Amino acid sequence: LNEVEKQNGYNDNADEPAVLESLLEARTGATWYGCFAQRTGEATGQGNLLLSRIRIDTCGRYLLTASRSVARATLSVGGVVVNVFSTHLDDGSASTRVSQISQLMAWAAQASEQRILMGDFNASATATELQPLHAAYEDAWAAAVAGGTAVSYAGNTAGNTRNGRIDYIWRSK
């Protein structure tokens, strides 16, 4: 999840990572685990949250340029280590996103395979700044569309956010 608030004056100063985890547990009856990375590295503020029903072995946080962050959860899924990353890149500058993608990919490369990078990349699928991701990772939505397995809600068959696609799930090849 992106734009999650933690005790910074929004939503009655709530700790949204804890609230969301608790609500999921109440609704599903299962234990949930979270990994939160605040945008500027402080203990409170807006950031990225990974939630999982699978126990998170390690939770990592990395700061990108322009006050953005990445959360990384390492999970063991059926004996296979999976590193899951969540980020929210700059919305105003392609050149800033180029730097952020380079930083994200360098940090992710330090983690073992398998890797899943996801979040709000604030760029269209054909944007130049996404080319390194296209080269190193598979776009899960594009793969699902090509394989005939893509599922979307009514009125949004293209997987768009608002008027275009800016949210992605990239999986290691």
TAURHU-V11065 format. One record per residue. N is the residue number from 1. RES is the residue in three letters. D_CENTER is the distance of its C-alpha to the mean C-alpha in whole Angstrom. Layout:
BEGIN
{{N	RES	D_CENTER} {N	RES	D_CENTER}}
END
This chain:
BEGIN
{{1	LEU	6} {2	ASN	7} {3	GLU	11} {4	VAL	12} {5	GLU	15} {6	LYS	17} {7	GLN	21} {8	ASN	21} {9	GLY	23} {10	TYR	21} {11	ASN	22} {12	ASP	25} {13	ASN	23} {14	ALA	21} {15	ASP	19} {16	GLU	16} {17	PRO	14} {18	ALA	18} {19	VAL	19} {20	LEU	16} {21	GLU	16} {22	SER	20} {23	LEU	20} {24	LEU	18} {25	GLU	21} {26	ALA	24} {27	ARG	23} {28	THR	22} {29	GLY	24} {30	ALA	22} {31	THR	21} {32	TRP	17} {33	TYR	15} {34	GLY	13} {35	CYS	11} {36	PHE	11} {37	ALA	10} {38	GLN	13} {39	ARG	13} {40	THR	16} {41	GLY	16} {42	GLU	19} {43	ALA	19} {44	THR	18} {45	GLY	17} {46	GLN	14} {47	GLY	10} {48	ASN	7} {49	LEU	8} {50	LEU	7} {51	LEU	10} {52	SER	12} {53	ARG	16} {54	ILE	16} {55	ARG	17} {56	ILE	15} {57	ASP	17} {58	THR	16} {59	CYS	13} {60	GLY	13} {61	ARG	12} {62	TYR	12} {63	LEU	14} {64	LEU	14} {65	THR	16} {66	ALA	17} {67	SER	16} {68	ARG	12} {69	SER	10} {70	VAL	7} {71	ALA	7} {72	ARG	9} {73	ALA	10} {74	THR	13} {75	LEU	15} {76	SER	18} {77	VAL	18} {78	GLY	22} {79	GLY	23} {80	VAL	20} {81	VAL	18} {82	VAL	14} {83	ASN	11} {84	VAL	8} {85	PHE	5} {86	SER	2} {87	THR	4} {88	HIS	7} {89	LEU	10} {90	ASP	13} {91	ASP	15} {92	GLY	19} {93	SER	19} {94	ALA	19} {95	SER	20} {96	THR	18} {97	ARG	15} {98	VAL	17} {99	SER	17} {100	GLN	13} {101	ILE	13} {102	SER	16} {103	GLN	15} {104	LEU	11} {105	MET	13} {106	ALA	16} {107	TRP	14} {108	ALA	12} {109	ALA	16} {110	GLN	17} {111	ALA	15} {112	SER	17} {113	GLU	17} {114	GLN	15} {115	ARG	12} {116	ILE	9} {117	LEU	6} {118	MET	4} {119	GLY	3} {120	ASP	7} {121	PHE	9} {122	ASN	12} {123	ALA	14} {124	SER	16} {125	ALA	16} {126	THR	19} {127	ALA	18} {128	THR	20} {129	GLU	17} {130	LEU	15} {131	GLN	18} {132	PRO	17} {133	LEU	14} {134	HIS	16} {135	ALA	19} {136	ALA	17} {137	TYR	14} {138	GLU	15} {139	ASP	13} {140	ALA	13} {141	TRP	14} {142	ALA	17} {143	ALA	18} {144	ALA	18} {145	VAL	20} {146	ALA	23} {147	GLY	23} {148	GLY	24} {149	THR	21} {150	ALA	19} {151	VAL	19} {152	SER	19} {153	TYR	20} {154	ALA	24} {155	GLY	24} {156	ASN	21} {157	THR	21} {158	ALA	20} {159	GLY	16} {160	ASN	16} {161	THR	15} {162	ARG	18} {163	ASN	20} {164	GLY	18} {165	ARG	15} {166	ILE	12} {167	ASP	9} {168	TYR	8} {169	ILE	8} {170	TRP	10} {171	ARG	12} {172	SER	14} {173	LYS	18}}
END
